[in-house]
Amino acid sequence: MPRVDRREQISAAVFAGIAEHGLEGLRTRDVAARAGVNIATVHYYFATKEDLITAAYQLLQQRFGASLPESGSPAERLAGHLTGVLELLIGDAELRRVLAELALRADRDPRLAADIAAAENAWLANLRDLVTAGTEQGCWAVEVDPDAFAVTCVALLKGTCMPTLLTTRAGELRRAVDQLLSWLTGRATLTT
């Protein structure tokens, strides 16, 4: 029987607990019950509530990180990433709720705010690198400022987190990403 990674098991329980009850409803006792461990085990791996919140954020980042294809041309990787993040945001209500809770918490939690800022800076750098590589390989139909384009992509995808947009405008959001990629590459990229 494979060994259970308790830290991952507890992290998943924290993530699910935040999605269901919000951060204000996050209780160590509930996390332990959801993970199938005792409270002492939770405290062994995560000494504070802040550590539990950090674990949920790291799990969130893993899910977003998996949306960046490792192979393909810069245009294919960029299209895959943008559509992957959008589909993750549209299709995963639990992830959206955790993301919203953590974003609100960051205003009052310097540690979480620093983690989010570092992740966003890395995301911007990855997007800039893809755009720069695409420019060098002649992938784009127009001249592109890598910094401005990266910020535009992040702003567009962050904007999709608005609950009304996600629940009533998913098709339009897909078309917005498609329009952005079509402008950049000079051809259509999605078939939604």
Phi and psi in degrees as GROMACS dihedral restraints (atoms count N, CA, C in turn):
[ dihedral_restraints ]
;  ai    aj    ak    al  type     phi  dphi    fc
    3     4     5     6     1   -66.9    20    10
    4     5     6     7     1   145.3    20    10
    6     7     8     9     1   -70.8    20    10
    7     8     9    10     1   133.6    20    10
    9    10    11    12     1   -82.0    20    10
   10    11    12    13     1   130.6    20    10
   12    13    14    15     1   -84.0    20    10
   13    14    15    16     1   102.4    20    10
   15    16    17    18     1   -59.7    20    10
   16    17    18    19     1   -40.5    20    10
   18    19    20    21     1   -59.9    20    10
   19    20    21    22     1   -46.1    20    10
   21    22    23    24     1   -65.2    20    10
   22    23    24    25     1   -39.7    20    10
   24    25    26    27     1   -62.1    20    10
   25    26    27    28     1   -44.7    20    10
   27    28    29    30     1   -69.3    20    10
   28    29    30    31     1   -40.9    20    10
   30    31    32    33     1   -58.6    20    10
   31    32    33    34     1   -43.6    20    10
   33    34    35    36     1   -63.7    20    10
   34    35    36    37     1   -37.0    20    10
   36    37    38    39     1   -67.3    20    10
   37    38    39    40     1   -38.5    20    10
   39    40    41    42     1   -63.2    20    10
   40    41    42    43     1   -47.3    20    10
   42    43    44    45     1   -56.4    20    10
   43    44    45    46     1   -49.8    20    10
   45    46    47    48     1   -64.8    20    10
   46    47    48    49     1   -37.9    20    10
   48    49    50    51     1   -65.4    20    10
   49    50    51    52     1   -41.7    20    10
   51    52    53    54     1   -64.4    20    10
   52    53    54    55     1   -42.4    20    10
   54    55    56    57     1   -61.8    20    10
   55    56    57    58     1   -37.1    20    10
   57    58    59    60     1   -83.5    20    10
   58    59    60    61     1   -41.4    20    10
   60    61    62    63     1  -117.7    20    10
   61    62    63    64     1    -4.0    20    10
   63    64    65    66     1    76.4    20    10
   64    65    66    67     1   170.9    20    10
   66    67    68    69     1   -67.0    20    10
   67    68    69    70     1   -33.7    20    10
   69    70    71    72     1   -66.8    20    10
   70    71    72    73     1   -26.0    20    10
   72    73    74    75     1   -95.2    20    10
   73    74    75    76     1     4.7    20    10
   75    76    77    78     1   -74.6    20    10
   76    77    78    79     1   118.5    20    10
   78    79    80    81     1  -125.9    20    10
   79    80    81    82     1   136.8    20    10
   81    82    83    84     1   -57.3    20    10
   82    83    84    85     1   -40.6    20    10
   84    85    86    87     1   -59.4    20    10
   85    86    87    88     1   -43.4    20    10
   87    88    89    90     1   -68.4    20    10
   88    89    90    91     1   -38.4    20    10
   90    91    92    93     1   -61.4    20    10
   91    92    93    94     1   -46.0    20    10
   93    94    95    96     1   -59.8    20    10
   94    95    96    97     1   -46.4    20    10
   96    97    98    99     1   -62.7    20    10
   97    98    99   100     1   -43.8    20    10
   99   100   101   102     1   -64.2    20    10
  100   101   102   103     1   -36.5    20    10
  102   103   104   105     1   -82.6    20    10
  103   104   105   106     1   -12.0    20    10
  105   106   107   108     1    74.2    20    10
  106   107   108   109     1    31.7    20    10
  108   109   110   111     1  -130.2    20    10
  109   110   111   112     1   172.3    20    10
  111   112   113   114     1   -90.5    20    10
  112   113   114   115     1   167.7    20    10
  114   115   116   117     1   -61.2    20    10
  115   116   117   118     1   -36.4    20    10
  117   118   119   120     1   -60.6    20    10
  118   119   120   121     1   -37.3    20    10
  120   121   122   123     1   -66.1    20    10
  121   122   123   124     1   -41.0    20    10
  123   124   125   126     1   -59.0    20    10
  124   125   126   127     1   -46.9    20    10
  126   127   128   129     1   -69.3    20    10
  127   128   129   130     1   -25.6    20    10
  129   130   131   132     1   -63.9    20    10
  130   131   132   133     1   -42.1    20    10
  132   133   134   135     1   -88.0    20    10
  133   134   135   136     1   -30.6    20    10
  135   136   137   138     1  -136.5    20    10
  136   137   138   139     1   104.1    20    10
  138   139   140   141     1   -69.0    20    10
  139   140   141   142     1   -31.6    20    10
  141   142   143   144     1  -131.8    20    10
  142   143   144   145     1   167.1    20    10
  144   145   146   147     1   -63.0    20    10
  145   146   147   148     1   -35.5    20    10
  147   148   149   150     1   -61.3    20    10
  148   149   150   151     1   -37.6    20    10
  150   151   152   153     1   -64.8    20    10
  151   152   153   154     1   -37.4    20    10
  153   154   155   156     1   -64.7    20    10
  154   155   156   157     1   -42.2    20    10
  156   157   158   159     1   -64.6    20    10
  157   158   159   160     1   -41.1    20    10
  159   160   161   162     1   -61.1    20    10
  160   161   162   163     1   -39.7    20    10
  162   163   164   165     1   -62.3    20    10
  163   164   165   166     1   -41.2    20    10
  165   166   167   168     1   -64.3    20    10
  166   167   168   169     1   -40.0    20    10
  168   169   170   171     1   -65.3    20    10
  169   170   171   172     1   -40.7    20    10
  171   172   173   174     1   -63.5    20    10
  172   173   174   175     1   -38.0    20    10
  174   175   176   177     1   -65.5    20    10
  175   176   177   178     1   -41.0    20    10
  177   178   179   180     1   -59.1    20    10
  178   179   180   181     1   -45.7    20    10
  180   181   182   183     1   -63.7    20    10
  181   182   183   184     1   -37.4    20    10
  183   184   185   186     1   -60.9    20    10
  184   185   186   187     1   -41.6    20    10
  186   187   188   189     1   -66.9    20    10
  187   188   189   190     1   -40.8    20    10
  189   190   191   192     1   -69.7    20    10
  190   191   192   193     1   -39.8    20    10
  192   193   194   195     1   -60.7    20    10
  193   194   195   196     1   -31.4    20    10
  195   196   197   198     1   -69.9    20    10
  196   197   198   199     1    -9.8    20    10
  198   199   200   201     1   -84.3    20    10
  199   200   201   202     1    -5.3    20    10
  201   202   203   204     1   -94.4    20    10
  202   203   204   205     1   109.0    20    10
  204   205   206   207     1   -59.3    20    10
  205   206   207   208     1   142.6    20    10
  207   208   209   210     1   -87.2    20    10
  208   209   210   211     1   -18.0    20    10
  210   211   212   213     1  -131.4    20    10
  211   212   213   214     1   167.4    20    10
  213   214   215   216     1   111.5    20    10
  214   215   216   217     1   173.0    20    10
  216   217   218   219     1   -69.9    20    10
  217   218   219   220     1   162.5    20    10
  219   220   221   222     1   -54.9    20    10
  220   221   222   223     1   -38.7    20    10
  222   223   224   225     1   -64.5    20    10
  223   224   225   226     1   -43.1    20    10
  225   226   227   228     1   -66.6    20    10
  226   227   228   229     1   -41.6    20    10
  228   229   230   231     1   -66.2    20    10
  229   230   231   232     1   -42.3    20    10
  231   232   233   234     1   -64.1    20    10
  232   233   234   235     1   -47.1    20    10
  234   235   236   237     1   -61.1    20    10
  235   236   237   238     1   -43.7    20    10
  237   238   239   240     1   -62.3    20    10
  238   239   240   241     1   -41.0    20    10
  240   241   242   243     1   -68.2    20    10
  241   242   243   244     1   -50.4    20    10
  243   244   245   246     1   -61.8    20    10
  244   245   246   247     1   -44.4    20    10
  246   247   248   249     1   -70.5    20    10
  247   248   249   250     1   -34.0    20    10
  249   250   251   252     1   -63.9    20    10
  250   251   252   253     1   -45.5    20    10
  252   253   254   255     1   -64.3    20    10
  253   254   255   256     1   -44.6    20    10
  255   256   257   258     1   -59.9    20    10
  256   257   258   259     1   -46.2    20    10
  258   259   260   261     1   -65.5    20    10
  259   260   261   262     1   -35.1    20    10
  261   262   263   264     1   -62.9    20    10
  262   263   264   265     1   -45.4    20    10
  264   265   266   267     1   -66.8    20    10
  265   266   267   268     1   -40.9    20    10
  267   268   269   270     1   -71.5    20    10
  268   269   270   271     1   -41.3    20    10
  270   271   272   273     1   -91.4    20    10
  271   272   273   274     1    -8.9    20    10
  273   274   275   276     1  -123.5    20    10
  274   275   276   277     1    91.2    20    10
  276   277   278   279     1   -62.6    20    10
  277   278   279   280     1   -36.3    20    10
  279   280   281   282     1   -61.9    20    10
  280   281   282   283     1   -46.2    20    10
  282   283   284   285     1   -60.9    20    10
  283   284   285   286     1   -43.5    20    10
  285   286   287   288     1   -61.0    20    10
  286   287   288   289     1   -42.1    20    10
  288   289   290   291     1   -65.5    20    10
  289   290   291   292     1   -42.1    20    10
  291   292   293   294     1   -65.4    20    10
  292   293   294   295     1   -43.4    20    10
  294   295   296   297     1   -58.5    20    10
  295   296   297   298     1   -45.3    20    10
  297   298   299   300     1   -63.8    20    10
  298   299   300   301     1   -43.7    20    10
  300   301   302   303     1   -61.2    20    10
  301   302   303   304     1   -44.7    20    10
  303   304   305   306     1   -69.2    20    10
  304   305   306   307     1   -37.0    20    10
  306   307   308   309     1   -62.9    20    10
  307   308   309   310     1   -42.0    20    10
  309   310   311   312     1   -66.6    20    10
  310   311   312   313     1   -40.7    20    10
  312   313   314   315     1   -63.9    20    10
  313   314   315   316     1   -33.9    20    10
  315   316   317   318     1   -59.1    20    10
  316   317   318   319     1   -27.7    20    10
  318   319   320   321     1   -64.2    20    10
  319   320   321   322     1   -24.8    20    10
  321   322   323   324     1  -113.6    20    10
  322   323   324   325     1     1.3    20    10
  324   325   326   327     1  -130.0    20    10
  325   326   327   328     1    97.8    20    10
  327   328   329   330     1   -59.1    20    10
  328   329   330   331     1   -34.9    20    10
  330   331   332   333     1   -64.8    20    10
  331   332   333   334     1   -46.9    20    10
  333   334   335   336     1   -66.6    20    10
  334   335   336   337     1   -40.4    20    10
  336   337   338   339     1   -59.4    20    10
  337   338   339   340     1   -41.1    20    10
  339   340   341   342     1   -66.2    20    10
  340   341   342   343     1   -40.5    20    10
  342   343   344   345     1   -62.5    20    10
  343   344   345   346     1   -43.6    20    10
  345   346   347   348     1   -66.1    20    10
  346   347   348   349     1   -42.7    20    10
  348   349   350   351     1   -62.1    20    10
  349   350   351   352     1   -41.7    20    10
  351   352   353   354     1   -64.3    20    10
  352   353   354   355     1   -42.7    20    10
  354   355   356   357     1   -65.9    20    10
  355   356   357   358     1   -40.5    20    10
  357   358   359   360     1   -66.2    20    10
  358   359   360   361     1   -39.6    20    10
  360   361   362   363     1   -62.6    20    10
  361   362   363   364     1   -40.3    20    10
  363   364   365   366     1   -65.7    20    10
  364   365   366   367     1   -40.0    20    10
  366   367   368   369     1   -62.5    20    10
  367   368   369   370     1   -47.4    20    10
  369   370   371   372     1   -59.2    20    10
  370   371   372   373     1   -42.0    20    10
  372   373   374   375     1   -63.4    20    10
  373   374   375   376     1   -42.2    20    10
  375   376   377   378     1   -61.8    20    10
  376   377   378   379     1   -44.1    20    10
  378   379   380   381     1   -64.4    20    10
  379   380   381   382     1   -43.6    20    10
  381   382   383   384     1   -59.4    20    10
  382   383   384   385     1   -43.6    20    10
  384   385   386   387     1   -62.6    20    10
  385   386   387   388     1   -40.7    20    10
  387   388   389   390     1   -63.8    20    10
  388   389   390   391     1   -43.6    20    10
  390   391   392   393     1   -65.8    20    10
  391   392   393   394     1   -42.3    20    10
  393   394   395   396     1   -62.4    20    10
  394   395   396   397     1   -44.9    20    10
  396   397   398   399     1   -62.6    20    10
  397   398   399   400     1   -39.7    20    10
  399   400   401   402     1   -64.1    20    10
  400   401   402   403     1   -37.0    20    10
  402   403   404   405     1   -64.3    20    10
  403   404   405   406     1   -45.9    20    10
  405   406   407   408     1   -63.2    20    10
  406   407   408   409     1   -31.2    20    10
  408   409   410   411     1   -95.0    20    10
  409   410   411   412     1     3.7    20    10
  411   412   413   414     1    71.4    20    10
  412   413   414   415     1    30.3    20    10
  414   415   416   417     1   -78.8    20    10
  415   416   417   418     1   -22.6    20    10
  417   418   419   420     1   -99.9    20    10
  418   419   420   421     1   144.4    20    10
  420   421   422   423     1   -84.8    20    10
  421   422   423   424     1   -12.3    20    10
  423   424   425   426     1  -133.3    20    10
  424   425   426   427     1   162.9    20    10
  426   427   428   429     1   -73.8    20    10
  427   428   429   430     1   135.5    20    10
  429   430   431   432     1  -127.7    20    10
  430   431   432   433     1   133.6    20    10
  432   433   434   435     1   -87.3    20    10
  433   434   435   436     1   110.2    20    10
  435   436   437   438     1   -57.3    20    10
  436   437   438   439     1   -39.7    20    10
  438   439   440   441     1   -65.9    20    10
  439   440   441   442     1   -48.7    20    10
  441   442   443   444     1   -64.3    20    10
  442   443   444   445     1   -39.6    20    10
  444   445   446   447     1   -65.9    20    10
  445   446   447   448     1   -42.2    20    10
  447   448   449   450     1   -60.3    20    10
  448   449   450   451     1   -45.6    20    10
  450   451   452   453     1   -63.8    20    10
  451   452   453   454     1   -38.6    20    10
  453   454   455   456     1   -61.8    20    10
  454   455   456   457     1   -44.6    20    10
  456   457   458   459     1   -62.1    20    10
  457   458   459   460     1   -46.1    20    10
  459   460   461   462     1   -63.2    20    10
  460   461   462   463     1   -44.2    20    10
  462   463   464   465     1   -61.9    20    10
  463   464   465   466     1   -42.7    20    10
  465   466   467   468     1   -61.5    20    10
  466   467   468   469     1   -48.1    20    10
  468   469   470   471     1   -70.5    20    10
  469   470   471   472     1   -36.5    20    10
  471   472   473   474     1   -65.6    20    10
  472   473   474   475     1   -36.7    20    10
  474   475   476   477     1   -62.3    20    10
  475   476   477   478     1   -28.3    20    10
  477   478   479   480     1   -67.3    20    10
  478   479   480   481     1   -14.3    20    10
  480   481   482   483     1   -75.4    20    10
  481   482   483   484     1    -9.2    20    10
  483   484   485   486     1   -66.2    20    10
  484   485   486   487     1   124.3    20    10
  486   487   488   489     1   -53.4    20    10
  487   488   489   490     1   -42.3    20    10
  489   490   491   492     1   -63.8    20    10
  490   491   492   493     1   -41.0    20    10
  492   493   494   495     1   -61.1    20    10
  493   494   495   496     1   -45.4    20    10
  495   496   497   498     1   -68.2    20    10
  496   497   498   499     1   -35.9    20    10
  498   499   500   501     1   -86.9    20    10
  499   500   501   502     1   -24.2    20    10
  501   502   503   504     1  -118.4    20    10
  502   503   504   505     1    -9.5    20    10
  504   505   506   507     1  -132.5    20    10
  505   506   507   508     1    27.6    20    10
  507   508   509   510     1   -57.5    20    10
  508   509   510   511     1   -43.0    20    10
  510   511   512   513     1   -63.1    20    10
  511   512   513   514     1   -41.2    20    10
  513   514   515   516     1   -67.2    20    10
  514   515   516   517     1   -36.2    20    10
  516   517   518   519     1   -64.6    20    10
  517   518   519   520     1   -40.9    20    10
  519   520   521   522     1   -61.3    20    10
  520   521   522   523     1   -42.3    20    10
  522   523   524   525     1   -66.5    20    10
  523   524   525   526     1   -33.0    20    10
  525   526   527   528     1   -64.6    20    10
  526   527   528   529     1   -43.7    20    10
  528   529   530   531     1   -65.0    20    10
  529   530   531   532     1   -42.4    20    10
  531   532   533   534     1   -59.8    20    10
  532   533   534   535     1   -43.2    20    10
  534   535   536   537     1   -62.3    20    10
  535   536   537   538     1   -43.6    20    10
  537   538   539   540     1   -60.9    20    10
  538   539   540   541     1   -46.3    20    10
  540   541   542   543     1   -69.2    20    10
  541   542   543   544     1   -36.7    20    10
  543   544   545   546     1   -63.3    20    10
  544   545   546   547     1   -43.3    20    10
  546   547   548   549     1   -59.8    20    10
  547   548   549   550     1   -44.9    20    10
  549   550   551   552     1   -67.1    20    10
  550   551   552   553     1   -44.7    20    10
  552   553   554   555     1   -94.8    20    10
  553   554   555   556     1   -17.0    20    10
  555   556   557   558     1    82.0    20    10
  556   557   558   559     1    11.9    20    10
  558   559   560   561     1  -151.2    20    10
  559   560   561   562     1   159.6    20    10
  561   562   563   564     1   -69.9    20    10
  562   563   564   565     1   147.9    20    10
  564   565   566   567     1  -122.8    20    10
  565   566   567   568     1   -26.0    20    10
  567   568   569   570     1  -115.1    20    10
  568   569   570   571     1   158.5    20    10
  570   571   572   573     1  -125.3    20    10
  571   572   573   574     1    49.0    20    10
